Amino acid sequence: MEASGVRLSFSFTNFAGNNDPAPIMTQNEVAIGLLEDIVRFTPDNELRREGQNAKNKAEQSNDPAKKAISKIFDVLLGLEIDKMEGIVLSYLAQRNRQAAAIQKFFDISKEWTNPNSTAVFQELMSGINASAKSGDPIAKEMLQAMKDGTLNIEDMADYGFETKSNYIVYLNPDGEYVVGTSSITHVGDYFSANELFEDLTYTHEDGRSFDKKTGHNAYYVQIAKNLAFYITWP
C-alpha cells in the first residue's frame, strides 16, 4: 500500500479586532483516522464485516468520504492478513511523517496570520532595524520612540484594511512541500494600505506624514498582502 500526497486547504481572516487563523483539514485525514482505528491488528472476519458495512453505507449515500472509506476496505481485504501488520505499520509511519509536516505548516500559518504574534513582530522590527542601519532618519526615530515607550503600533485591519485569505498547499507522501497557491480578498473599506494611510494622515511640506487626530509622526509598514501596521510616535 502506497501513501499518496495530500492537498491541504486552509483559510484565515484579519478583521477589525479579530483574526481567525483556523485551518481546514481535507478528507484525506478522515480516511487515515479510520485506517488507524480499524485496521491495526483487526481479525480477518471483523475486517470483512466492517468492510461490508462501509460498502453498504457507500451504496446508500452520495457522500464522497463514505465511498473513499469503502475503497480502503476493498484494498485491505485483498491483502494477506498475516502480512498486513508490517505493511500497515510502514504505511502509518509514512503518514506520521506527513502528519508532522502538516502540523508544522499549520503552526507556521497560525503565527503568520496573527498580527500580534512574535513572528510577525520580529519581521516588522527587522525591517525597521534594517532601514535604520542604512541611515533612514524616520526608522531611527521609530527605534528611539520604542526605547522611550512612546511608539504606537496598530493593526491596520482595525481601521478598515480587512482581508480574507485562502491557501492551498500540496505535499508529497512524506509531507514535503511541492507547490502552493494563495488568494487574498479585501473585504473591508480599503483595498490598499496606502489608501488607508492617506485618509489617516496629512503630509507636511517637507514630505513627512502626521496623524490627523494627534498630530504625531505617522508611518506604515506592510509585511504581507494581508498584514499592514500603522505606526505613530510623538
C-alpha positions as CSV (number, residue, x, y, z in Angstrom):
1,M,0.0,0.0,0.0
2,E,1.5,3.3,-1.0
3,A,0.7,6.6,0.6
4,S,-0.4,9.3,-1.8
5,G,0.3,13.0,-1.5
6,V,-2.1,15.4,0.2
7,R,-3.8,18.6,-0.7
8,L,-4.2,21.0,2.3
9,S,-6.8,23.8,2.2
10,F,-6.9,26.4,4.9
11,S,-8.2,30.0,5.3
12,F,-7.9,32.8,7.7
13,T,-9.3,36.3,8.2
14,N,-7.9,39.5,9.6
15,F,-10.9,41.7,10.6
16,A,-11.1,44.6,12.9
17,G,-10.3,43.4,16.4
18,N,-10.4,39.7,15.4
19,N,-8.1,37.5,13.5
20,D,-9.1,33.9,12.7
21,P,-6.3,31.5,11.6
22,A,-8.4,28.3,11.8
23,P,-7.2,25.7,9.3
24,I,-9.4,23.4,7.3
25,M,-8.2,19.8,7.0
26,T,-9.1,17.6,4.0
27,Q,-10.9,14.3,3.6
28,N,-7.6,12.6,3.4
29,E,-7.1,12.7,7.1
30,V,-10.6,11.2,7.8
31,A,-9.6,8.1,5.8
32,I,-6.3,7.8,7.8
33,G,-8.1,8.1,11.1
34,L,-10.3,5.1,10.1
35,L,-7.2,3.2,9.0
36,E,-5.5,3.6,12.3
37,D,-8.6,2.8,14.3
38,I,-9.9,-0.3,12.5
39,V,-7.0,-1.9,10.5
40,R,-4.3,-2.3,13.2
41,F,-4.4,-5.9,14.4
42,T,-8.1,-6.4,13.4
43,P,-9.1,-10.1,12.9
44,D,-10.0,-11.1,9.3
45,N,-13.7,-11.7,10.0
46,E,-14.2,-8.4,11.8
47,L,-12.4,-6.6,9.0
48,R,-14.6,-8.2,6.4
49,R,-17.7,-7.3,8.4
50,E,-16.7,-3.7,8.7
51,G,-15.8,-3.7,5.0
52,Q,-19.3,-4.8,4.1
53,N,-20.8,-2.2,6.4
54,A,-18.7,0.5,4.7
55,K,-19.8,-0.7,1.3
56,N,-23.4,-0.7,2.2
57,K,-23.2,2.9,3.5
58,A,-21.4,4.0,0.4
59,E,-24.0,2.5,-1.8
60,Q,-26.8,4.2,0.1
61,S,-25.1,7.6,0.1
62,N,-23.6,10.1,-2.3
63,D,-21.0,11.2,0.3
64,P,-17.5,11.0,-1.4
65,A,-16.0,10.3,2.1
66,K,-18.0,7.2,2.6
67,K,-17.1,5.9,-0.9
68,A,-13.4,6.6,-0.2
69,I,-13.6,4.6,3.0
70,S,-15.3,1.7,1.2
71,K,-12.4,1.7,-1.3
72,I,-9.9,1.5,1.6
73,F,-11.6,-1.7,2.8
74,D,-11.5,-3.1,-0.7
75,V,-7.7,-2.7,-0.8
76,L,-7.2,-4.1,2.7
77,L,-9.3,-7.2,2.1
78,G,-7.1,-8.0,-0.9
79,L,-4.1,-8.4,1.4
80,E,-3.0,-11.5,3.2
81,I,-3.9,-10.9,6.8
82,D,-0.6,-12.3,8.2
83,K,1.3,-9.8,6.1
84,M,-0.9,-6.9,6.8
85,E,0.6,-5.8,10.0
86,G,4.0,-4.9,8.5
87,I,2.5,-3.2,5.5
88,V,0.1,-1.1,7.6
89,L,2.8,-0.1,10.1
90,S,5.0,1.0,7.3
91,Y,2.2,3.0,5.8
92,L,1.3,4.6,9.1
93,A,5.0,5.5,9.7
94,Q,4.9,7.4,6.4
95,R,1.7,9.0,7.5
96,N,3.2,10.1,10.8
97,R,6.0,11.9,8.9
98,Q,3.4,13.5,6.8
99,A,1.2,14.5,9.8
100,A,4.3,16.1,11.4
101,A,4.9,18.2,8.3
102,I,1.2,19.2,8.1
103,Q,1.3,20.3,11.7
104,K,4.3,22.4,11.0
105,F,2.6,24.1,8.1
106,F,-0.4,24.9,10.3
107,D,1.8,26.1,13.2
108,I,3.6,28.5,10.9
109,S,0.3,29.7,9.3
110,K,-1.1,30.4,12.7
111,E,1.9,32.5,13.6
112,W,1.9,34.5,10.3
113,T,-1.9,35.1,10.3
114,N,-1.9,36.6,13.8
115,P,-0.9,40.3,13.7
116,N,0.0,40.0,17.4
117,S,2.3,37.0,17.1
118,T,6.0,37.1,17.9
119,A,7.0,36.1,14.4
120,V,5.1,39.0,12.9
121,F,6.5,41.5,15.4
122,Q,10.1,40.3,14.7
123,E,9.6,40.7,11.0
124,L,8.2,44.2,11.5
125,M,11.1,45.2,13.7
126,S,13.6,43.5,11.3
127,G,12.5,45.9,8.5
128,I,12.7,49.0,10.7
129,N,16.1,48.0,12.0
130,A,17.4,47.4,8.5
131,S,16.2,50.8,7.4
132,A,17.8,52.5,10.5
133,K,21.1,50.8,9.7
134,S,21.0,52.2,6.2
135,G,20.6,55.7,7.6
136,D,16.9,56.3,7.3
137,P,16.1,59.1,9.8
138,I,12.4,58.0,10.3
139,A,13.4,54.5,11.1
140,K,15.9,55.8,13.6
141,E,13.2,57.9,15.2
142,M,10.9,54.9,15.5
143,L,13.6,52.9,17.2
144,Q,14.2,55.7,19.7
145,A,10.5,56.0,20.3
146,M,10.3,52.3,21.0
147,K,13.1,52.6,23.6
148,D,11.2,55.6,25.2
149,G,8.0,53.6,25.2
150,T,6.1,56.1,23.0
151,L,5.9,54.1,19.8
152,N,2.3,53.0,19.0
153,I,1.8,50.1,16.5
154,E,-1.7,49.2,15.4
155,D,-3.0,46.6,13.0
156,M,-4.5,48.4,10.0
157,A,-7.4,46.0,10.0
158,D,-8.7,47.9,13.0
159,Y,-9.1,50.9,10.6
160,G,-10.7,49.1,7.7
161,F,-7.9,47.3,5.9
162,E,-9.6,43.9,6.4
163,T,-8.7,40.7,4.5
164,K,-9.8,37.1,3.9
165,S,-7.1,34.7,2.7
166,N,-7.3,31.2,1.2
167,Y,-4.3,28.9,0.7
168,I,-3.9,25.6,-1.0
169,V,-0.8,23.6,-0.4
170,Y,0.3,20.3,-2.0
171,L,2.6,17.9,-0.2
172,N,4.3,14.7,-1.3
173,P,3.8,11.4,0.6
174,D,6.5,12.4,3.2
175,G,4.9,15.8,3.8
176,E,7.5,17.8,1.8
177,Y,6.2,21.0,0.1
178,V,5.6,20.6,-3.7
179,V,3.6,23.7,-4.7
180,G,1.1,26.2,-3.2
181,T,-1.4,28.8,-4.3
182,S,-3.0,31.7,-2.4
183,S,-5.7,34.3,-2.9
184,I,-6.4,37.3,-0.7
185,T,-9.7,39.2,-0.8
186,H,-10.1,42.7,0.7
187,V,-13.4,42.7,2.5
188,G,-13.1,46.0,4.4
189,D,-13.5,49.6,3.5
190,Y,-10.0,49.8,2.0
191,F,-8.3,47.8,-0.8
192,S,-4.8,49.1,-0.1
193,A,-2.8,50.1,3.0
194,N,-1.6,53.2,1.3
195,E,-5.1,54.4,0.6
196,L,-6.0,54.0,4.3
197,F,-2.8,55.7,5.4
198,E,-3.6,58.7,3.2
199,D,-7.0,59.0,5.0
200,L,-5.5,58.8,8.4
201,T,-2.7,61.3,7.9
202,Y,-1.8,64.7,6.4
203,T,1.5,65.5,4.7
204,H,3.8,68.3,5.7
205,E,5.6,70.4,3.1
206,D,8.8,68.6,3.9
207,G,7.1,65.3,2.8
208,R,6.6,63.8,6.3
209,S,3.3,62.4,7.4
210,F,1.4,63.2,10.6
211,D,-1.6,61.6,12.2
212,K,-4.7,63.8,11.7
213,K,-6.1,63.2,15.3
214,T,-3.0,63.5,17.4
215,G,-0.5,65.4,15.2
216,H,2.0,62.7,15.9
217,N,4.5,61.4,13.4
218,A,3.0,58.6,11.2
219,Y,4.2,55.8,9.1
220,Y,3.0,52.4,7.9
221,V,4.7,49.1,7.2
222,Q,3.2,46.3,5.2
223,I,4.9,42.9,5.7
224,A,2.4,40.7,3.7
225,K,-0.5,41.3,1.4
226,N,-2.9,40.8,4.4
227,L,-0.8,42.4,7.2
228,A,-0.1,46.1,7.5
229,F,0.7,48.2,10.6
230,Y,0.0,51.9,11.3
231,I,2.8,53.4,13.4
232,T,2.7,56.7,15.3
233,W,5.0,58.5,17.8
234,P,5.4,62.0,19.3
